[in-house]
């Protein structure tokens, strides 16, 4: 929609749970951008 990524690009998403808390989980997810099905 916004033209930030094109089909074939890879996008990395990061997330951290509960800042400053022991035992929190950090997440890294790599996604491949697919063509739109419009």
Backbone as a printed PyTorch tensor [residue, N CA C, xyz], in Angstrom:
tensor([[[  0.8080,  -1.2000,   0.0000],
         [  0.0000,   0.0000,   0.0000],
         [  0.8490,   1.2620,   0.0000]],

        [[  1.8930,   1.2790,   0.8090],
         [  2.6990,   2.4880,   0.9560],
         [  3.9660,   2.4620,   0.1220]],

        [[  4.2280,   1.3630,  -0.5680],
         [  5.4050,   1.2830,  -1.4220],
         [  6.7200,   1.1750,  -0.6760]],

        [[  6.6700,   0.7280,   0.5650],
         [  7.8880,   0.6210,   1.3750],
         [  8.7280,  -0.5770,   0.9560]],

        [[  8.0650,  -1.6830,   0.6290],
         [  8.7610,  -2.9050,   0.2180],
         [  8.1110,  -3.4280,  -1.0570]],

        [[  8.9100,  -4.0670,  -1.8940],
         [  8.4260,  -4.6070,  -3.1660],
         [  8.4370,  -6.1320,  -3.1160]],

        [[  7.6250,  -6.7820,  -3.9580],
         [  7.6520,  -8.2450,  -4.0120],
         [  9.0790,  -8.7540,  -4.2330]],

        [[  9.4630,  -9.7660,  -3.4640],
         [ 10.8150, -10.3090,  -3.5330],
         [ 11.7410,  -9.7480,  -2.4620]],

        [[ 11.3660,  -8.6220,  -1.8450],
         [ 12.1620,  -8.0490,  -0.7530],
         [ 11.9990,  -8.8930,   0.5050]],

        [[ 12.9510,  -8.7530,   1.4240],
         [ 12.8530,  -9.3760,   2.7380],
         [ 12.7420,  -8.2640,   3.7780]],

        [[ 11.8940,  -8.4830,   4.7700],
         [ 11.6550,  -7.5090,   5.8310],
         [ 11.9720,  -8.1810,   7.1620]],

        [[ 12.6490,  -7.4620,   8.0490],
         [ 12.9840,  -7.9930,   9.3710],
         [ 12.1370,  -7.2740,  10.4140]],

        [[ 11.3940,  -8.0410,  11.2050],
         [ 10.5910,  -7.5020,  12.2940],
         [ 11.2630,  -7.8690,  13.6090]],

        [[ 11.3560,  -6.9080,  14.5120],
         [ 11.9290,  -7.1860,  15.8290],
         [ 10.9410,  -6.7760,  16.9070]],

        [[ 11.0180,  -7.4770,  18.0470],
         [ 10.1380,  -7.1630,  19.1610],
         [ 10.8040,  -7.6220,  20.4500]],

        [[ 10.7050,  -6.8070,  21.4580],
         [ 11.2020,  -7.1790,  22.7760],
         [ 10.0620,  -7.1310,  23.7780]],

        [[  9.9420,  -8.1480,  24.5950],
         [  8.8820,  -8.1970,  25.6020],
         [  9.3990,  -7.6850,  26.9400]],

        [[  8.6010,  -6.9400,  27.6120],
         [  8.8390,  -6.5230,  28.9940],
         [ 10.2300,  -5.9340,  29.2160]],

        [[ 10.4160,  -4.7060,  28.8160],
         [ 11.7030,  -4.0410,  29.0300],
         [ 12.0720,  -4.0540,  30.5130]],

        [[ 13.3370,  -4.2250,  30.7830],
         [ 13.8940,  -4.2200,  32.1410],
         [ 13.3280,  -5.3250,  33.0340]],

        [[ 12.7800,  -6.3830,  32.4500],
         [ 12.2780,  -7.5050,  33.2400],
         [ 13.1070,  -8.7420,  32.9100]],

        [[ 13.4810,  -9.4880,  33.9410],
         [ 14.2430, -10.7130,  33.7360],
         [ 13.3680, -11.7580,  33.0640]],

        [[ 13.9640, -12.5200,  32.1550],
         [ 13.2360, -13.5920,  31.4970],
         [ 12.3920, -13.1470,  30.3180]],

        [[ 12.5290, -11.8930,  29.9130],
         [ 11.7720, -11.4200,  28.7490],
         [ 12.2600, -12.0960,  27.4820]],

        [[ 11.4310, -12.1180,  26.4870],
         [ 11.7670, -12.7680,  25.2220],
         [ 11.9330, -11.7300,  24.1300]],

        [[ 13.0150, -11.8350,  23.3790],
         [ 13.2150, -11.0010,  22.2020],
         [ 12.8910, -11.8400,  20.9820]],

        [[ 12.2490, -11.2220,  20.0100],
         [ 11.8100, -11.9440,  18.8180],
         [ 12.3780, -11.2880,  17.5730]],

        [[ 12.8450, -12.1010,  16.6440],
         [ 13.3140, -11.6470,  15.3370],
         [ 12.6140, -12.5160,  14.3050]],

        [[ 11.9310, -11.8700,  13.3480],
         [ 11.2020, -12.6170,  12.3240],
         [ 11.5770, -12.0460,  10.9670]],

        [[ 11.9400, -12.9210,  10.0330],
         [ 12.3010, -12.5070,   8.6820],
         [ 11.1760, -12.9420,   7.7470]],

        [[ 10.6120, -11.9740,   7.0210],
         [  9.4940, -12.2460,   6.1240],
         [  9.8730, -11.9200,   4.6910]],

        [[  9.3750, -12.7090,   3.7540],
         [  9.5430, -12.4260,   2.3270],
         [  8.2660, -11.7480,   1.8380]],

        [[  8.4080, -10.6360,   1.1360],
         [  7.2560,  -9.9070,   0.6100],
         [  6.7770, -10.6130,  -0.6550]],

        [[  5.4880, -10.9240,  -0.6850],
         [  4.8970, -11.5950,  -1.8390],
         [  4.1150, -10.5940,  -2.6790]],

        [[  3.8010, -10.9770,  -3.9000],
         [  3.0140, -10.1220,  -4.7920],
         [  1.6050,  -9.9580,  -4.2410]],

        [[  1.0130,  -8.8100,  -4.4870],
         [ -0.3450,  -8.5200,  -4.0530],
         [ -1.3480,  -9.3510,  -4.8470]],

        [[ -2.4260,  -9.7490,  -4.1880],
         [ -3.4670, -10.5520,  -4.8400],
         [ -4.7030,  -9.7040,  -5.1110]],

        [[ -4.5310,  -8.5520,  -5.7090],
         [ -5.6640,  -7.6500,  -5.9670],
         [ -6.4070,  -8.0430,  -7.2040]]])
